[in-house]
């Protein structure tokens, strides 16, 4: 019998699958999929599906975003967390602005990750500079 009191299965992700799940969460949170966002994910995993991608999608399909944040934080070490955060900031800012849902999700990741405020500030500064096309 499967009801709301049943235990959820345990999910294990590889670090690459956790990175991809993180990119899925930030891409999906605003309900708008941008070509630049897809390009970043393709850069991380290639343009075809992989075992890591399939694993990330299967977790995304059954877990709430808050549960995904926790699972990703538990899977990645601090160095991997910085890489994931940098890619998520890049995705969130790919369309030129950070909307409220993206901002809230990035804050949730920052709270769950073992990444310093100084590192977060550096990441945001670099991505902001990288994505500033207004000066051209």
C-alpha positions in Angstrom: 0.0 0.0 0.0 1.5 3.3 -1.0 0.1 6.3 1.0 1.5 9.5 2.4 2.9 7.7 5.4 5.0 5.4 3.4 8.7 5.9 3.5 10.3 7.5 0.5 13.0 5.5 -1.2 16.6 6.6 -0.6 18.3 8.2 -3.6 22.0 8.1 -4.2 23.5 10.4 -6.8 26.9 10.6 -8.3 28.5 14.0 -8.0 27.9 14.6 -11.7 24.2 13.6 -11.3 23.9 16.0 -8.4 25.4 18.8 -10.4 22.9 18.1 -13.2 20.0 17.9 -10.7 21.1 21.3 -9.4 21.0 22.8 -12.9 17.6 21.2 -13.5 16.2 22.8 -10.3 17.5 26.3 -11.1 16.3 26.0 -14.8 12.8 24.8 -13.8 12.2 27.1 -10.9 11.1 30.1 -12.9 9.0 28.1 -15.4 10.9 29.5 -18.4 13.5 27.5 -20.3 16.0 29.7 -22.1 18.4 28.6 -24.9 21.3 30.0 -22.9 20.3 27.9 -19.9 20.1 24.8 -22.1 23.6 25.6 -23.5 25.1 25.7 -20.0 23.6 22.3 -19.2 24.8 20.9 -22.5 28.3 22.2 -21.7 28.2 20.2 -18.5 26.8 17.0 -19.8 26.9 17.0 -23.6 24.0 17.3 -25.9 22.8 13.7 -25.5 21.5 12.1 -22.4 23.8 10.2 -20.0 23.4 7.9 -17.0 24.0 10.9 -14.8 21.3 13.0 -16.6 18.8 10.1 -16.4 19.5 9.7 -12.7 19.0 13.4 -12.1 15.8 13.5 -14.0 14.4 10.5 -12.1 15.1 12.2 -8.8 13.6 15.5 -10.1 10.4 13.7 -11.1 9.8 12.4 -7.5 11.3 14.9 -5.1 10.3 18.3 -4.1 12.8 21.0 -4.8 13.7 21.4 -1.1 14.5 17.7 -0.9 16.7 18.1 -4.0 18.6 20.9 -2.4 19.3 18.7 0.6 20.3 15.7 -1.4 22.6 17.7 -3.6 24.3 19.3 -0.6 24.8 15.9 1.0 26.3 14.5 -2.2 28.7 17.2 -3.2 31.9 18.1 -1.3 32.6 21.8 -0.8 34.7 22.2 -4.0 32.0 20.6 -6.0 29.4 22.8 -4.3 31.2 25.9 -5.4 31.2 24.6 -9.0 27.5 23.8 -8.8 26.7 27.2 -7.3 28.7 29.0 -10.1 26.8 27.1 -12.8 23.5 27.7 -11.1 24.2 31.4 -10.9 25.3 31.4 -14.5 22.0 29.7 -15.5 19.9 32.0 -13.3 21.5 35.1 -14.8 21.7 33.8 -18.4 18.6 35.8 -19.4 20.1 39.0 -18.0 18.3 39.2 -14.7 17.7 37.2 -11.5 14.0 36.7 -10.8 12.6 36.2 -7.3 12.2 32.4 -7.6 15.7 32.0 -8.8 17.0 34.2 -6.0 15.2 32.3 -3.3 16.5 29.0 -4.7 20.1 30.2 -4.9 19.7 31.4 -1.3 18.5 27.9 -0.3 21.5 26.4 -1.9 23.9 28.9 -0.3 22.4 28.0 3.1 22.7 24.3 2.5 26.2 24.3 1.0 29.5 24.7 2.8 30.5 27.8 0.7 31.6 31.0 2.3 29.8 34.3 1.7 33.1 35.6 0.2 33.1 32.8 -2.4 29.4 33.4 -3.2 30.1 37.1 -3.7 33.0 36.3 -6.0 30.9 33.9 -8.0 28.1 36.4 -8.4 30.5 39.2 -9.4 32.2 37.1 -12.1 29.0 35.9 -13.6 27.5 39.4 -13.5 30.6 40.7 -15.5 30.5 37.7 -17.8 26.8 38.1 -18.7 26.9 42.0 -19.1 26.3 42.5 -22.8 25.0 46.0 -22.3 28.4 47.5 -22.8 28.7 46.3 -26.4 
